């Protein structure tokens, strides 16, 4: 019987980390957890796991900052596990050094299998995300800078993306593990920054930038 893969779980939501551990059961050995960039770097350096399950959006700079600070420092392989299925998030962490990217809709057995494959050196992606990576690395042109998009925080983008898909505030709150009040605050902030009037205009804006 092969040894269990040693895993560090990095996500800023304690409740989500608890759920992932329950889903994985005894299929892997969780050797550490972290909720922000600094903690992640410290725990990963101390434990040198086979695989790091890494959320894209973390306090302190996000998953990309974790990858940047640990590049060439540890032999661990990184598998992004995120609620976001946006092309820019997928491409960003892959360019940063992640060996794969799966969304949080993945089942426990599928995640266990993905961890094992990444540990062995394979690249693993949720089906529709692989196309983003292929397209990005086949492209020769660099996307133009979008000043409007740059002024929106990553969390605001998450909320905006779900609004554009027709989610209600309550559904967005549940999906992102935040309160309805926080969703409303993010929406108000984006409307103000973009000088838009309502969620229908927000949806059109997001669709025009392929954020949906």
N, C-alpha and C positions, 0 to 999 in steps of 0.2 A: 504493500500500500504506500502510495507516495505521501510525502510530508505535506501538511497543510501550508498554504501560502500565507506568509506573514503580511498583514495589511495595516496601514494607518488610514484612518477615516477623517477627512478634513471637510467640515461643513459648519457654518455659523449658527445652525439651528440644532440645539441639543435634542429636541424631540425627533427630528429627522434622523440624527445619528443613532438614536435608540431604535428607531424603526428599521433602519438598515441592518443593524446588528441582529435584530430578531429575524429579519428576512434571510440573512446569510446563515443563521443557525450555526452549526458546527462545521460548515463547509470551508471556512478559513479561520485563521487565528488573528484576532484584532489585537495588535500590540501597542496601539496608541490612538489618541483622538486629539483633534485641535479645532478651534473655532475661529481663528483669525490667522493672518499671515505670519506674524512673529512666532506664535505658538506652534504653527505648522512646521516652520523651518527648524525650530528647536527640537520638536518631537521626532521629526524625520531624521535629523542628524543623529539623535540619540539612539534610535531604534533600527535604522537602516532596513526598512521593510522590503519585501519583494515588490509590493505594489502599493502605491498611494492612491486612494480614491479621493479625488480633488474636486471640490465645488469651484465653479468659475468665478462666482461673485462672493468675495470675502472682505471683511473689514481689513484695511491696511494695504490694499493694492490689488486684491483679487488673485485668482489662481495663477495668472501669468507672472505675478511678482514672486510667488513661491517657486515657480519653475526657474525664473531668472536667478534667484538667489542660491538655488541648489544645483544649477547647471555644472556638471563636472565634479560636484562635491560628494554625491552619494550615487551608488549603483542602482538605486530604486527606479522602477518604471512607474509612470504616472498614467492613470485612467481618469479622465474627467467624467464627473457624474453631476449633471445639472438639470434644473427645470427648464433652462433656456435651450431652444433648438435653433437659435439665430445663427446665420452663416458667419457673421463676424466673430461670434464667441467661439465657434468650432474652429475656425481657421486660426484665430489668435492663439489658442492653447496648443494646437498642433504645431504651429510655427515655433511656439515656445518650448516644445520638446515632449508633449504628451504623446503616448502611444495609442490613444483611443479616446472616444467620446461617446457616452451613452446618456440617454435622458432618464429622468427619475420615474418614468412609467415602466421601466424594466422590472421584470420579476426577480425574486430572490435566486432561483436556480439559474436564470440567464446571467445575472450579475456574477454569481460564483464562477460560471463558465468563462465569462469575459475576463475576470481577474486571472484565472488560470492561463488563459491564452496570452494575455498581456505579459504575464510573468515569464512566459516562454519566448517572448519576443515578437509575437504577432501584433498586428494593428487591428483594433476592434472598434467598429462604429455602429450606432443604430442605423438601420437601413437607409433612411432618406438623408442622413447626414453625410454619408460617404460621398455623395454627389457634390456636396459643397467643397469638400477637400480636393476632389479630382478637378473640379472647375477652377478652384483657386490656384492650384499649382500648375495648371495648364495655361492659365492666363498670363499674358505678358505685360498687360497694362496695370498700372497702379491706380486704385480707386481715388477719385478726387476728394479733397478735404471738404467736409460738409459742416460749415460753421453752426448751422442750426442743430444738427445732430450732436455736435461736440459739446453743446451747452447742457445737454440732458444727461443726468446721471445714469449709471447702469441700472439701478433699481427702477428708476422712472421708465427706462426702456422696457424692462420686464413688464411693468404695468401697462404701458402703451401697447405692447405686442398683444397682450391678452384682450385688451379693449378692442383692438382691431379685429380680433377673432370672434367678437360678439359675446365675450364673457361678461356676466353681471359683476358688480363690485363685490358681492358676497363670494362669488366663485373665485374671483381674483385673490381675495383675502385668503381663502382656503388653499389655493394653489401655491401661493408665495409665503404661507405661514405668517401673515401679518394681519392686522385688524382692518375692518372696513373703513374706519376713520383714517388710518394711514393710507389706504388706497385713495380715498378722497383727497387727502393732502397732496399725494403725488400727482393726481390728475390736475388739480388746481395749479400746481407748480408748473406742469408742462404746458397747460393752456396759457398761462401768463408768459412763459418764456417764448412760446411760439406765436403768441398773439392770435390764438384761435378761440372760437366761441363755445364749441360743444364737442361731445365725444364723436359725433359723425365726421366733423372736420378732422379730428385727431386720427380717426380710422383711415381717412383718405390720405392724410399726410404720411402715415406709417406705411400704407400700401405703396405709395409712390417711391418710397425708399427701400422697398422690399424687406421691411422689418417683420412682416406678418408671418 
